[in-house]
Amino acid sequence: QVQLVESGGGLVQPGGSLRLSCAASGRIFSIYAAGWYRQAPGKQRDLVAFISSGGVTNYADSVKGRFTISRDNAKNTVSLQMNSLKPEDTAVYYCNADIATMTLRYTYWGQGTQVTVSS
């Protein structure tokens, strides 16, 4: 019954900013590693940013210095701050998280949220 819901996508001009949020709900015991992925039409789904349970982060070279991943364990959320957006950032962005309940540990995906960077 765990759900992972993304929000914050939309249309933004080049150079603009967006903040994506991923909220987990259900009988959650703990969220371990989490990440943001993106997929453009006709392309594979690639990792954009990663954050470990201890807060260690890693980014794709294409977004380093522009994107920041963070987490709020108390609120069961993972966010992605996206600055200096470029048209090539246009894609569907997906949240992924390793979540443990009282009965199992499983990797969940969000439904995806569209980010469009265009004039």
C-alpha positions as a Markdown table, in Angstrom:
| # | Residue | x | y | z |
|---|---|---|---|---|
| 1 | Gln | 0.0 | 0.0 | 0.0 |
| 2 | Val | 3.0 | 2.3 | -0.3 |
| 3 | Gln | 2.6 | 5.0 | -2.8 |
| 4 | Leu | 5.2 | 7.4 | -4.3 |
| 5 | Val | 3.7 | 10.6 | -5.8 |
| 6 | Glu | 5.7 | 13.2 | -7.7 |
| 7 | Ser | 4.8 | 16.8 | -8.2 |
| 8 | Gly | 6.3 | 20.1 | -9.3 |
| 9 | Gly | 6.7 | 19.6 | -13.0 |
| 10 | Gly | 5.6 | 22.1 | -15.6 |
| 11 | Leu | 6.6 | 24.5 | -18.3 |
| 12 | Val | 9.6 | 26.8 | -17.6 |
| 13 | Gln | 11.7 | 29.1 | -19.8 |
| 14 | Pro | 15.4 | 28.3 | -20.4 |
| 15 | Gly | 17.4 | 29.6 | -17.4 |
| 16 | Gly | 14.5 | 29.1 | -15.1 |
| 17 | Ser | 14.0 | 26.9 | -12.1 |
| 18 | Leu | 11.7 | 24.2 | -10.8 |
| 19 | Arg | 11.5 | 22.1 | -7.7 |
| 20 | Leu | 10.3 | 18.6 | -7.9 |
| 21 | Ser | 8.9 | 16.7 | -4.9 |
| 22 | Cys | 8.4 | 13.1 | -4.3 |
| 23 | Ala | 6.2 | 12.1 | -1.4 |
| 24 | Ala | 5.9 | 8.6 | 0.0 |
| 25 | Ser | 2.8 | 7.5 | 1.8 |
| 26 | Gly | 1.7 | 4.4 | 3.6 |
| 27 | Arg | 3.0 | 2.4 | 6.6 |
| 28 | Ile | 6.6 | 3.4 | 6.0 |
| 29 | Phe | 9.3 | 2.3 | 8.3 |
| 30 | Ser | 12.2 | 3.8 | 6.5 |
| 31 | Ile | 13.3 | 5.2 | 3.1 |
| 32 | Tyr | 16.8 | 4.1 | 2.2 |
| 33 | Ala | 18.5 | 5.2 | -1.1 |
| 34 | Ala | 16.5 | 7.4 | -3.5 |
| 35 | Gly | 17.0 | 9.0 | -6.8 |
| 36 | Trp | 15.6 | 11.0 | -9.7 |
| 37 | Tyr | 15.6 | 9.6 | -13.2 |
| 38 | Arg | 14.5 | 11.2 | -16.5 |
| 39 | Gln | 13.4 | 9.9 | -19.8 |
| 40 | Ala | 13.0 | 11.9 | -23.0 |
| 41 | Pro | 10.9 | 10.5 | -25.9 |
| 42 | Gly | 12.9 | 7.8 | -27.8 |
| 43 | Lys | 15.6 | 7.7 | -25.2 |
| 44 | Gln | 16.4 | 5.4 | -22.2 |
| 45 | Arg | 15.6 | 6.3 | -18.6 |
| 46 | Asp | 18.8 | 7.7 | -17.0 |
| 47 | Leu | 19.8 | 8.5 | -13.5 |
| 48 | Val | 19.9 | 12.2 | -12.8 |
| 49 | Ala | 20.6 | 12.4 | -9.1 |
| 50 | Phe | 21.1 | 9.9 | -6.3 |
| 51 | Ile | 21.0 | 10.3 | -2.5 |
| 52 | Ser | 21.9 | 7.6 | 0.0 |
| 53 | Ser | 20.3 | 7.0 | 3.3 |
| 54 | Gly | 23.2 | 8.8 | 4.8 |
| 55 | Gly | 22.8 | 11.8 | 2.6 |
| 56 | Val | 25.6 | 11.1 | 0.2 |
| 57 | Thr | 24.8 | 12.5 | -3.3 |
| 58 | Asn | 25.8 | 11.8 | -6.8 |
| 59 | Tyr | 24.8 | 13.6 | -10.1 |
| 60 | Ala | 24.9 | 13.0 | -13.8 |
| 61 | Asp | 27.6 | 15.1 | -15.4 |
| 62 | Ser | 25.0 | 17.0 | -17.4 |
| 63 | Val | 23.3 | 18.4 | -14.3 |
| 64 | Lys | 26.2 | 18.9 | -11.9 |
| 65 | Gly | 26.2 | 22.4 | -10.5 |
| 66 | Arg | 22.6 | 23.0 | -11.6 |
| 67 | Phe | 20.5 | 20.3 | -9.8 |
| 68 | Thr | 20.4 | 19.5 | -6.1 |
| 69 | Ile | 18.8 | 16.4 | -4.6 |
| 70 | Ser | 17.7 | 16.5 | -0.9 |
| 71 | Arg | 15.6 | 14.5 | 1.5 |
| 72 | Asp | 13.5 | 15.0 | 4.5 |
| 73 | Asn | 13.2 | 11.8 | 6.4 |
| 74 | Ala | 10.7 | 13.2 | 8.9 |
| 75 | Lys | 8.3 | 14.0 | 6.0 |
| 76 | Asn | 9.2 | 11.0 | 3.8 |
| 77 | Thr | 10.0 | 13.2 | 0.9 |
| 78 | Val | 12.8 | 13.5 | -1.7 |
| 79 | Ser | 13.2 | 16.7 | -3.7 |
| 80 | Leu | 15.1 | 17.9 | -6.7 |
| 81 | Gln | 15.9 | 21.5 | -7.1 |
| 82 | Met | 16.5 | 22.3 | -10.8 |
| 83 | Asn | 18.2 | 25.6 | -11.6 |
| 84 | Ser | 19.5 | 27.1 | -14.9 |
| 85 | Leu | 17.3 | 24.8 | -16.8 |
| 86 | Lys | 18.1 | 24.0 | -20.5 |
| 87 | Pro | 15.9 | 22.7 | -23.3 |
| 88 | Glu | 17.8 | 19.5 | -23.2 |
| 89 | Asp | 16.5 | 19.0 | -19.6 |
| 90 | Thr | 13.0 | 18.4 | -21.1 |
| 91 | Ala | 11.8 | 14.9 | -20.1 |
| 92 | Val | 9.5 | 13.0 | -17.8 |
| 93 | Tyr | 11.2 | 12.9 | -14.4 |
| 94 | Tyr | 10.7 | 9.9 | -12.1 |
| 95 | Cys | 11.3 | 9.4 | -8.5 |
| 96 | Asn | 12.7 | 6.1 | -7.3 |
| 97 | Ala | 13.1 | 5.0 | -3.7 |
| 98 | Asp | 14.0 | 1.9 | -1.7 |
| 99 | Ile | 11.3 | 1.7 | 1.0 |
| 100 | Ala | 10.9 | -0.6 | 3.9 |
| 101 | Thr | 7.6 | -1.3 | 5.7 |
| 102 | Met | 7.1 | -3.5 | 8.6 |
| 103 | Thr | 6.8 | -6.5 | 6.3 |
| 104 | Leu | 9.0 | -6.0 | 3.3 |
| 105 | Arg | 11.6 | -3.8 | 1.5 |
| 106 | Tyr | 10.9 | -2.9 | -2.1 |
| 107 | Thr | 11.9 | -0.4 | -4.7 |
| 108 | Tyr | 9.1 | 1.9 | -5.8 |
| 109 | Trp | 8.7 | 4.2 | -8.8 |
| 110 | Gly | 6.6 | 7.4 | -9.0 |
| 111 | Gln | 4.2 | 8.0 | -11.8 |
| 112 | Gly | 6.5 | 10.6 | -13.4 |
| 113 | Thr | 6.1 | 14.3 | -13.9 |
| 114 | Gln | 6.7 | 16.2 | -17.1 |
| 115 | Val | 9.3 | 19.0 | -17.2 |
| 116 | Thr | 9.3 | 21.1 | -20.4 |
| 117 | Val | 12.0 | 23.8 | -20.9 |
| 118 | Ser | 11.0 | 26.0 | -23.7 |
| 119 | Ser | 10.7 | 29.6 | -24.8 |
